[in-house]
Amino acid sequence: MVKVENRPVLDSLALRFLKVNFRRYILAIISIVLTTLLFTTLFTGALSMFLTKLEADKKAYLTTSHATIQQLSQEEADRAKNVLSSCDFVTRFGADQLVGIASDSRFPFLLEFHYADTAAAENRLAFPTEGRLPEAGNEIAVSTQVLDALGISHTLGNELTVMVQHGADSTLTEEMFSLCGFWEGDASDVFQWGWVSGEYALDTLSAKHDFGDQSKEDASFGSWTFSIWYDNVFKIREYSQMLGSLTGLETSGRTGDGFRPNPAYLIAFDFGEGSISLLSVVLLALLILLAGYLIIYNIFNISVKNDIRTYGLLKNVGTTGKQLKSVVRRQALALCAIGIPIGLPYGYAVGLALAPAVSTTLEDTDASFTVVTSAHPLIFVTAALFALFTVYLSSLQACRIVRKLSPVEALRMADADDCPRVFGHCLFASAWGMAVQNIIRNRRQGIVVVLSVMLSLATLYYVSIATGNMDFQEFAGIYLDAGDFQLDKLTFSADTDYDYRRAISPDMQDALNSCLYSQSTGYVYLAEASMPMNDHIRTIFENITAEHLSKWSGGAKQTWETARASNLLPVHYLGITRAVFDKLTWLDEACSWEEFCSGGHALVRRPNRYLKEGETYFQNGESFEVQFDDGASRTYTMLGEVSMPYSLGYPYAYLTGIEVLVPAKEYIRCTGDSFAMKALIDAIPGQEERVGKYLDDTILSKDSTIKVTSVLKLKETYDNYVNRYYMIGGLLSLVLAFIGIMNFFNTTATTVLSRKKELALLEATGMTGRQLRWMLTAEGCMYLGCALAGALALTFGYCGYTFHLSVSVLAGRIMLPGLATLPILLLTAWGIPCRQFQKMRQESLADRLRE
Amino acid sequence: MTILETRELKKIYGKGDTAVHALDGISLTVEKGEFVAVVGTSGSGKSTLLHMMGGLDVPSSGNVTVDGQPLEKMTADELTIFRRRNIGFVFQAYNLVPMLTVRENIILPIRLDGRKPQQDYLKEIVHVLGIDDHLLDRLPGTLSGGQQQRVAIARAILTKPAVLLADEPTGNLDSRTSQDVLGLLKETQKQFHQTVVMITHNEEIAQLSDRILHLEDGRIISGQTAGGEHYGKG
């Protein structure tokens, strides 16, 4: 067969079809716009969630590079530098050297002094935005947090005087620096960086250390950290291993495992583990595709069927099936060319507007996270491709119809009247019967309409059930398991000057106790102590350490070695007040507060993870001795084993030690320290906001390092999270509902118009306008009734299975949206067919009969 | 020279007792340049015969050869291409594409074939058929029935088809316009040496042709040349 160049005529035909059917195709264009909008919104939102999570994790892990290696000796650093400089897949790398650590009670954070290059500073999210990195002498660049803590104004050239430790020997030297650069710091960052010059680093370190001996305890001073960026983020793990092999540093670095991929990237690409679930994006994309497909499919089918005579004519004059298919396809492409460019920017705008809501997760309890959005071309390309694919799928059936059209069939269609098939007299005799008959006749379109509306209703019901299934108390129990308000200090490390154990001063305790709106206020005090190990305890800890110690860092190993050698087991000596005592969970028989305070009694907190079933440290009534740092000791009788709310205890995992609880008064008497580690407040019901304000006024205004976890903030976070569901679900339902109603409108309009003569005949034979309207409304009710029934069946089936809820609970949850949508459904079922009928009746009966 | 030939052409609808023999073994030949009229009552099978001859429908048995090409060996698309190059159709309902202008309708088969119409020939056809120039850019819906049928004839003959098949071309026209259209068909035959096969139920109209074939119950019951020679039974 000779291939001929007939593109122009096919283009021209497609254009003519578009012009003729433009009014009908407006619906198709709106549908394509909406489909594109939804896809763009979805991808913008998903990318925003992804990037927000990635950036938050980068911030949490204090590194923005793809991989790092820390604590390299000078020789290792030289080796790493040589390899990194010559590696093709390394696009950039930076290096910094630890020079010292600040020691100053004014800092509620850890301030480390490093010599760093630009890439290294950027890796730590600490590149000066004012001024520059130090170049010579005693220049320094720090964050505004450091300047604020020191009470120094944000002006270049200002002098900073800080006590600095340059080695593990704890010797402090007073250093004076000149400010050459600073950047906006973040109060929530527990690590702060002070960049110093290479000259200062060399002078200071060469005076202090001999780097040849890495066995020294202070090996980290003077050590190098490298931050590396690769040319492909999907190969971070692979490249890091390659670098390990190339440099021979596989077992070097702080953790002894060479180049470490940035965990933020590993989490980000581990879909499902991070805040973004690939599955939910795919499911949403499928839902949008289905919704778009249902209406565009219907429009194309109706359009092609209405124009079937013309397609037949074209076939008769020599247009091949392939050419006809191409004409339909070109129409689809032309509609996409209009709809997609409109949908993309609007979808992006909606995506941007929704980004803060969709990026909120339940973990973001401090709500200080930054929403990251992107206008990456891939969003638009992907959304456009998805929209194109949807239209392509939707036009397949229409293409098939015209391709398979036989010329004779086309001629017959052109001449034949639309003769309804009769399904029995009883049906035909009433308005409902005729409605049923017509629905059966148009069952294919009907199914599409029903599915389309059903999708919207099911989405709305699902959102209602899913949000109803969320429980604030359950959520609050995770983050606020002790009281309405929990107070402690911003913590970062267990071994810095800044003592998290001494967070709530006696003055603060007085202030908290004076709060008129609180029902109860409690405190937890913590001091380090030790106890001589008897055989039983020693055996238990031999077993625990044998099983678990290999997974712990060197610090825990060192602690255990010391304990074993001295036979003194570390003890967390916890003092608790009555309010905290009331929050304890007893693992056997409970005792009273009075008995607990009667003297010489102590409780032991059970570490669920490490003790075997049935194993205990002490039997009730058994005595044990606690030794304090000052050499004094105290003997206690074991009163019971308890577990305490996670948020009130020691905030880190504790492997080699026992936690002993005594009354607060006993604690203060033995330690002489009345600073509490944590405080809890239960507000008088309904007075939460007043307590919150009281804390703001009396505590936070005076000490910004106090961290308050409040039921109010949690409720706000929770509400934001729930609102996210409502917003996304509501918006999705709304768009799907719009698509469904458009589909209903399109189908109804077409069936009314295609039955113009039939309806005129009925009218001529005596059916009143009212009866005809009733018949059409009955059809509409049946379509929407089926959609409602389908949506209920789908929702009940799916949600019943997923959430394990009974039918009555499910019914209760969808009562409100169900009642809200019912009038809309009825109005749609009545309004649209009646409007179409009214339009049709503008022509005289005679004219309609003649057609 | 035989331009169109059918052999034992049968078309049966349905099966068994309910089978309807629309065509029951029709064999005929049409010579190049001949004007043949097929006359029959409603349901005699004349339209079915035209559809078979034009490759619009597939016979149950028998074969059709147009310009030496057997149609039964062609695929659907091959048949469509063959049709647009070798067969012109004129239908009772004109069957013009409503969204295309008159000019576009006329040149459509040529353009679908990836060719450009010969402008001189187009002008000549338009002139012979009496289509005013100002009508060329109008849509078919704005023309009278007679004008539409002229356009349909123009479209049918622009490709210089081997045979022009006309199905009740005057069925929708008043008697005066019918005479005009028939005159044009006759003129077309003469001027362009065009073979024409016309279906009609009107004996009077058929008299314009060179030969008349009578069809009844799917069979040719008589045939004669315009000069009065008998063909078939009779």
Contacts between the chains, C-beta under 8 A, distances in Angstrom:
chain1	res1	chain2	res2	distance
A	1	B	77	7.4
A	1	B	78	6.5
A	1	B	81	6.9
A	4	B	113	5.7
A	4	B	114	2.9
A	4	B	115	7.5
A	5	B	114	4.4
A	6	B	111	6.6
A	6	B	112	5.5
A	6	B	113	7.0
A	6	B	114	4.5
A	8	B	111	7.4
A	9	B	108	7.2
A	9	B	111	4.0
A	9	B	112	5.8
A	12	B	104	7.4
A	13	B	100	7.7
A	16	B	97	7.9
A	16	B	99	3.9
A	16	B	100	6.1
A	17	B	99	6.6
A	19	B	99	6.7
A	20	B	98	7.4
A	20	B	99	4.6
A	310	B	97	5.9
A	310	B	98	6.4
A	310	B	99	7.2
A	313	B	95	4.8
A	313	B	96	7.3
A	313	B	97	5.4
A	314	B	97	6.2
A	314	B	108	7.8
A	315	B	80	6.8
A	316	B	56	6.7
A	316	B	83	7.8
A	316	B	89	6.0
A	316	B	91	7.8
A	316	B	95	6.4
A	317	B	84	6.3
A	317	B	89	7.0
A	317	B	95	7.9
A	317	B	97	7.8
A	317	B	108	5.8
A	317	B	109	5.2
A	317	B	112	7.5
A	317	B	155	6.7
A	318	B	80	5.8
A	318	B	81	6.8
A	318	B	83	5.4
A	318	B	84	2.0
A	318	B	85	7.4
A	318	B	109	4.7
A	318	B	112	5.4
A	318	B	113	7.2
A	319	B	80	7.0
A	319	B	84	7.6
A	319	B	112	5.5
A	320	B	76	7.9
A	320	B	77	4.6
A	320	B	80	4.5
A	320	B	81	6.4
A	321	B	76	6.5
A	321	B	77	6.3
A	321	B	80	7.3
A	322	B	77	6.4
A	323	B	112	6.6
A	406	B	56	7.9
A	406	B	57	7.6
A	407	B	51	7.8
A	407	B	56	4.2
A	407	B	57	7.5
A	408	B	51	5.5
A	408	B	56	5.1
A	408	B	57	4.5
A	411	B	56	7.4
A	411	B	91	7.6
A	411	B	95	7.8
A	414	B	93	7.0
A	414	B	95	7.8
A	415	B	93	7.4
